[in-house]
Structures are given as C-alpha cells and as structure tokens.
C-alpha cells in the first residue's frame, strides 16, 4: 500500500496511508501542509522501516513485531 509523508507549516510531520485509509489523518493536516514523499510497503513494519531510512533515524524497532509485520493483505486491507 502507498504511504505519504506530509510536512506541516510548523515543521511537524504526518506519515499516513494514502487513499481512503489515510483520509482521517489527512483531514487533520493544517492548511499549507505539503506532500513531500511517497512509498509503497506491504506492512506497517516495512513502511516504518522505509520511513526511518528516509529520515536517516537509524533502524526502526517495534514492540509488536508479530502484528506490525503482518501484511496489509493479511489484515484485509487490500487497497
């Protein structure tokens, strides 16, 4: 699934799913926010791993690997 990174005018960021699954997050973005990066990922863990790499924050760690590594397809989120 496609994920989006939004930069807000105050320098904060929002990283969310693209499409209908991210509508709620994008609705909270302040006016003037800009889409700065998009990435495809098969799971939440993969998305966060790529996000951390993009931001040069080191290795992404999770306390819930069994859940976070489940593919979106396994979770029933085909698109």
C-alpha positions, -999 to 999 in steps of 0.1 A, spaced: 0 0 0 11 35 -7 21 58 23 25 95 23 48 119 43 33 153 48 53 183 61 32 208 81 39 245 81 52 244 117 78 217 107 58 187 122 52 157 100 24 133 94 32 98 79 0 80 69 -16 57 44 -26 71 10 -61 68 -2 -92 61 19 -73 45 48 -55 78 53 -84 102 49 -88 107 87 -52 116 92 -51 140 62 -83 157 74 -63 168 105 -35 184 85 -33 222 87 -37 244 57 -4 247 38 8 212 45 28 196 16 32 161 4 70 155 4 74 118 0 55 86 -10 65 50 -6 49 16 -12 50 -10 16 34 -44 22 31 -39 60 32 -13 88 67 -25 97 80 -22 62 65 13 59 81 24 91 114 8 82 115 28 49 103 60 67 132 57 93 157 51 65 144 81 45 147 103 76 181 88 85 169 79 120 185 45 122 168 11 125 131 10 132 122 -10 163 88 -23 173 74 -38 205 48 -57 185 66 -75 156 40 -102 152 13 -77 145 34 -50 128 49 -74 103 16 -88 91 9 -77 56 -19 -54 49 -34 -82 28 -34 -105 58 -52 -77 77 -78 -75 50 -66 -41 37 -62 -49 0 -64 -13 -11 
